[in-house]
Amino acid sequence: MKRNLFLSFFLFSGIGLIAQEIDISKFVLPEYKRSALEFNFSSSNSGNLSKTKEDTGSISYKSQSVSTGNSGYINFSRISNNLKYQGNISTSLELGIPSLSKSWNKHTMVELENSTRRYSFGFDFTSANRFYSSKKKYFEIDPTIVINNSSYRHFSEAFYTDPASNYNNLIKNSDLNLNLESDFRVGVGRVEPVEDMRQVLYILEDLKTAGRLKRELSQEETIQLAEKLAVLKNKRFLDSRLRLIEETIEIEKILSEMDLITEYDALFFATVNDYWSMAPNPGRSSGKRISLGVKPSYNSSQYKNYTELQEFSPDTITSDEYLNLENGFRVNFSAFYENYKPLDFTTVRL
């Protein structure tokens, strides 16, 4: 045993292992509710005008075009956790505001005109809701709604010097898809999100490496710190920049009250800022669940297409229409066993 220790310190000079191990599975997230609302808007508009004429003056070409395209996106999400309820909601709305494009091309022999209009709409709602009747037993319902709709219209005309060759062409199509489903489950067990605890351990480890941590924290102190920082994440802010400033100030205050930091300098704040901003993801979980469930679902899709060609020599109209409808209903039965075991975190000092 003494020989092994001697070899260890000989081979790894300057490195000492701290026996303190933090069991992440002991962390239970405080009651919380986190919400986020996101808006996005994009716009793209353009126009063009060009003219060409040969020296002889016998052939000329003129082109004009204009297009507009705008879209908006809204997303809302919420995550909740307490003794009686675990759940999340995510819903998004995407709207492609009718985009238009028109072009005119005039040649000595023919004049062409094209116009196109597009529209799109998308709605998505997903939710998971786990209601606990006791510490371990629960009932779960997870509804999902997805709606997608788009339409397209293109119209073109051609005017020749010989009117008998004139024509116009119309193309229209639309697509609608609907998906409805919900998972109903009964189960036993509980899984806790522990990414906040993991993030705290990252911060402490890096502060220790930087020589800014006074001492080792016990299991209880580490959990207490993780709980305080988890609560801090739930505060509401309208400005992400101001949010980061206030969170950093609050973290410094919490660590100061626990008398953990040797020096509050640029290295300390850079370390906290880096791990607080960049290390909250991916999610981590701890616990076990077993459940039985049934999921009924309904799917519907509808596609329409219409084309029309009008010719003037002779004066004829040719059209074609296509419609495709699909509907389906199904029920799935399932049994789940989930086991999440985070790795123990052993600190290392250089």
HELIX and SHEET records of a PDB file:
HELIX    1   1 LYS A    2  LEU A   11  1                                  10    
HELIX    2   2 ILE A   24  LYS A   26  5                                   3    
HELIX    3   3 PRO A  163  SER A  165  5                                   3    
HELIX    4   4 GLU A  195  THR A  209  1                                  15    
HELIX    5   5 GLN A  219  LEU A  232  1                                  14    
HELIX    6   6 SER A  240  GLU A  257  1                                  18    
HELIX    7   7 ALA A  266  MET A  278  1                                  13    
SHEET    1   A 2 GLY A  16  ILE A  22  0                                        
SHEET    2   A 2 PHE A 345  ARG A 349 -1                                        
SHEET    1   B 8 TYR A  32  LYS A  53  0                                        
SHEET    2   B 8 SER A  60  ASN A  81 -1                                        
SHEET    3   B 8 TYR A  85  HIS A 107 -1                                        
SHEET    4   B 8 VAL A 110  TYR A 132 -1                                        
SHEET    5   B 8 LYS A 137  TYR A 160 -1                                        
SHEET    6   B 8 TYR A 167  PRO A 193 -1                                        
SHEET    7   B 8 SER A 285  PHE A 312 -1                                        
SHEET    8   B 8 ASP A 315  TYR A 340 -1                                        
END                                                                             
